[in-house]
């Protein structure tokens, strides 16, 4: 079962999903794992509804995202 994550965007206005031990962002139109510490340092937390309004057409997360 996937672990819960928080919704955010970074200082480049890119979507970010933050978990306890990992973070994901969009790069070149696909989800890419990013440095967890950097993500927390630069992220602005959003509500799920604000995140979905700002980023309505995101691709699905890869199966390995938040699976550990």
PESUL-V197702 format. One record per backbone hydrogen bond with DSSP energy under -1.0 kcal/mol. NH is the residue of the N-H (numbers start at 1). CO is the residue of the C=O. E is the energy in kcal/mol with one decimal. If there is no record, write none. Layout:
# PESUL-V197702
nh=NH co=CO e=E
nh=NH co=CO e=E
This chain:
# PESUL-V197702
nh=3 co=66 e=-2.6
nh=6 co=18 e=-3.4
nh=8 co=16 e=-2.0
nh=9 co=44 e=-1.5
nh=10 co=14 e=-1.9
nh=13 co=10 e=-2.2
nh=16 co=8 e=-2.7
nh=17 co=24 e=-2.6
nh=18 co=6 e=-2.6
nh=19 co=22 e=-3.1
nh=24 co=17 e=-2.3
nh=25 co=32 e=-2.4
nh=27 co=30 e=-2.9
nh=32 co=25 e=-3.3
nh=34 co=23 e=-2.7
nh=39 co=35 e=-2.3
nh=40 co=36 e=-2.2
nh=41 co=37 e=-2.1
nh=42 co=38 e=-2.0
nh=43 co=39 e=-1.6
nh=44 co=9 e=-2.9
nh=46 co=7 e=-2.9
nh=51 co=47 e=-2.6
nh=52 co=48 e=-2.6
nh=53 co=49 e=-1.8
nh=54 co=50 e=-2.5
nh=55 co=51 e=-2.5
nh=65 co=62 e=-1.7
nh=67 co=64 e=-1.4
